[in-house]
Amino acid sequence: MELQKSLSILIIDDSEVILDMLSQLLKENSAVNRIICVNSAFDGLWKIEECTPDIVILDINLPVMSGIQVLRRVRMMQVVQPVIIMLTNNTMTRYKEECLNIGADYFLDKSRDFMKIQEIINNSGVEGLII
């Protein structure tokens, strides 16, 4: 029995390569209904208000406004709060601690944890462990 597609996912990353890789990866997931890709923090914040995604995959290094600033703003928004996956190359402990304290649900290393996104999405209805 195939899962019914129902999850909406927003990817905010300034790398077209990462946006393409994540889109391809998520298209294979039967639980994913909609994938929205943006390459700036401002477009991401606008899409969160407009589309209320279930999951946001967010990079820390974005031009003009960092992913950490986006995370802060999202957690203060009066919207249904999405699951937020920080996916970054900046894996220093201080970034991880800051993101988790602000309200990130997951903190993943782009070079090591990329494939864990599928597992997180498949378990999105269940509170997961912070990685």
C-alpha positions as CSV (number, residue, x, y, z in Angstrom):
1,M,0.0,0.0,0.0
2,E,1.4,3.4,-1.1
3,L,1.5,6.3,1.3
4,Q,-0.8,9.1,0.3
5,K,1.1,12.2,-0.6
6,S,0.5,15.0,1.8
7,L,3.7,16.8,2.9
8,S,4.7,20.2,1.7
9,I,8.4,20.9,1.9
10,L,10.2,24.2,1.5
11,I,13.9,24.2,0.7
12,I,15.8,27.5,1.4
13,D,19.4,27.3,0.1
14,D,21.4,29.6,-2.2
15,S,23.1,26.7,-3.9
16,E,21.3,25.6,-7.1
17,V,23.2,22.2,-6.8
18,I,21.8,21.6,-3.4
19,L,18.3,22.7,-4.4
20,D,18.4,20.3,-7.4
21,M,19.8,17.4,-5.3
22,L,17.2,17.8,-2.6
23,S,14.4,18.1,-5.1
24,Q,15.4,14.9,-6.8
25,L,15.8,13.1,-3.5
26,L,12.4,14.3,-2.2
27,K,10.5,13.5,-5.4
28,E,11.3,9.9,-4.7
29,N,9.4,10.0,-1.4
30,S,5.8,9.0,-1.7
31,A,4.8,11.1,1.3
32,V,5.9,14.3,-0.4
33,N,3.2,16.2,-2.2
34,R,4.8,19.6,-2.9
35,I,8.4,20.8,-3.1
36,I,9.1,24.5,-3.1
37,C,12.6,25.7,-3.7
38,V,13.9,29.3,-3.0
39,N,17.4,30.7,-2.9
40,S,17.0,33.6,-0.5
41,A,15.9,34.1,3.1
42,F,13.4,36.7,2.1
43,D,11.7,34.5,-0.5
44,G,11.7,31.7,2.1
45,L,10.0,33.8,4.8
46,W,7.4,34.9,2.2
47,K,6.8,31.3,1.1
48,I,6.4,30.2,4.8
49,E,3.6,32.7,5.2
50,E,2.0,32.0,1.9
51,C,2.2,28.2,1.7
52,T,2.6,27.1,5.4
53,P,4.9,24.1,4.6
54,D,5.0,21.1,6.9
55,I,8.8,20.9,6.7
56,V,11.5,23.6,6.0
57,I,15.0,22.6,5.0
58,L,17.2,25.6,5.8
59,D,20.9,26.4,5.1
60,I,22.7,28.7,7.6
61,N,24.8,30.5,4.9
62,L,22.4,32.6,2.9
63,P,23.1,36.0,1.3
64,V,21.8,39.1,3.1
65,M,20.1,37.2,6.0
66,S,21.5,34.1,7.6
67,G,19.5,30.9,8.1
68,I,19.8,31.5,11.8
69,Q,18.0,34.8,11.4
70,V,15.4,33.1,9.3
71,L,14.9,30.4,12.0
72,R,14.4,33.1,14.7
73,R,11.8,34.9,12.5
74,V,9.9,31.7,11.7
75,R,9.7,30.7,15.4
76,M,8.2,34.1,16.1
77,M,5.7,34.0,13.2
78,Q,2.0,33.4,13.8
79,V,1.8,30.5,11.4
80,V,1.5,26.8,11.9
81,Q,5.1,26.0,12.9
82,P,6.9,23.7,10.4
83,V,9.5,21.1,11.3
84,I,12.8,22.8,10.6
85,I,15.8,20.9,9.4
86,M,19.0,22.9,9.4
87,L,21.2,21.5,6.6
88,T,24.6,23.1,6.6
89,N,28.3,22.8,6.2
90,N,28.8,25.0,9.3
91,T,28.6,22.2,11.8
92,M,30.5,23.8,14.6
93,T,29.1,23.0,18.0
94,R,28.2,26.7,18.7
95,Y,26.0,26.8,15.5
96,K,24.3,23.6,16.4
97,E,23.6,24.7,20.0
98,E,22.3,28.1,18.8
99,C,20.0,26.6,16.2
100,L,18.6,24.0,18.6
101,N,18.1,26.6,21.3
102,I,16.2,28.8,18.9
103,G,13.9,26.0,17.8
104,A,15.4,23.9,15.0
105,D,14.1,20.4,15.1
106,Y,17.2,18.8,13.4
107,F,20.7,20.0,12.6
108,L,22.4,18.0,9.8
109,D,25.8,18.1,8.1
110,K,25.4,18.5,4.3
111,S,28.5,16.3,3.7
112,R,27.6,13.5,6.1
113,D,23.8,13.5,6.9
114,F,22.2,14.3,3.6
115,M,20.4,11.0,3.2
116,K,19.0,11.2,6.8
117,I,16.4,13.7,5.4
118,Q,14.3,10.9,3.9
119,E,14.1,9.2,7.3
120,I,13.1,12.4,9.0
121,I,10.4,13.1,6.4
122,N,9.1,9.5,6.8
123,N,8.9,10.0,10.5
124,S,7.6,13.6,10.4
125,G,4.5,12.8,12.3
126,V,6.6,11.4,15.1
127,E,8.8,13.6,17.2
128,G,12.3,12.6,16.2
129,L,15.6,12.7,18.0
130,I,17.9,15.7,17.4
131,I,20.7,14.6,15.2
